[in-house]
Amino acid sequence: MFRKYGWLLAVTLSVIVLDQWVKFLVLERLTTAFDGSSKPAAVFYGAAPAAGFDGFHYRPSSAVVVSDSFFRLRYAENPGAAFGLFRALPEGVRGPLFHLVILGAMVLIGSYYSKLTGAPAERWARWGLPLVLGGALGNHVDRMARGFVVDFLEAHWYEAAWWPAFNVADTAISIGAAMLVIDSLVRKEKAASKPAVA
């Protein structure tokens, strides 16, 4: 029992810690958020200043171009869900909605995880569930601290098309969700291949 839930806790916390650490580095290196501050952690987890004329709470200072045509690291702020969903909702609606969503996600993931038996066929779910949970909680920490999520991964096709900016937490959610789809297919296939009991 401890080993089973220890795994859930370990993977979930690892995702949250990695996500928050990378976002801290993004604010440190790609914005002016910590300039002149002797307590960057207090700035990072404190209330964000009012948005400026450009819409940013923290002023971007630089970007890292990985590929001119396809990929760069650039500071972005997302008041919505993963990949910018629901960002147009008023704050008075968006905040409570996200609190309900995260509580619902925790209940559903906990319920699903409690039903796992440890069978080898469940390995996709054993990874997928904590990845989704860790990603959801990582972004929720941002919303609780400053009211928006820090994004920085920007995929684009030259200057013609862009994928919405995302972060480590969004990546964990996407990978975890893909693993859960694979899990459902693998276990469905194994169940279908079992001989019928006469």
Stockholm file with secondary structure:
# STOCKHOLM 1.0

chainA/1-198         MFRKYGWLLAVTLSVIVLDQWVKFLVLERLTTAFDGSSKPAAVFYGAAPAAGFDGFHYRPSSAVVVSDSFFRLRYAENPGAAFGLFRALPEGVRGPLFHLVILGAMVLIGSYYSKLTGAPAERWARWGLPLVLGGALGNHVDRMARGFVVDFLEAHWYEAAWWPAFNVADTAISIGAAMLVIDSLVRKEKAASKPAVA
#=GR chainA/1-198 SS CHHHHHHHHHHHHHHHHHHHHHHHHHHHHHBSTTTTCSCHHHHHHSCCCCCCTTSCSSCBCCEEEEETTTEEEEEEEESSSGGGTTTTSCHHHHHHHHHHHHHHHHHHHHHHHHTCCCCGGGHHHHHHHHHHHHHHHHHHHHHHHHSSEEEEEEEEETTTEECCCBCHHHHHHHHHHHHHHHHHHHHHHHHHHSCCCC
#=GC SS_cons         CHHHHHHHHHHHHHHHHHHHHHHHHHHHHHBSTTTTCSCHHHHHHSCCCCCCTTSCSSCBCCEEEEETTTEEEEEEEESSSGGGTTTTSCHHHHHHHHHHHHHHHHHHHHHHHHTCCCCGGGHHHHHHHHHHHHHHHHHHHHHHHHSSEEEEEEEEETTTEECCCBCHHHHHHHHHHHHHHHHHHHHHHHHHHSCCCC
//
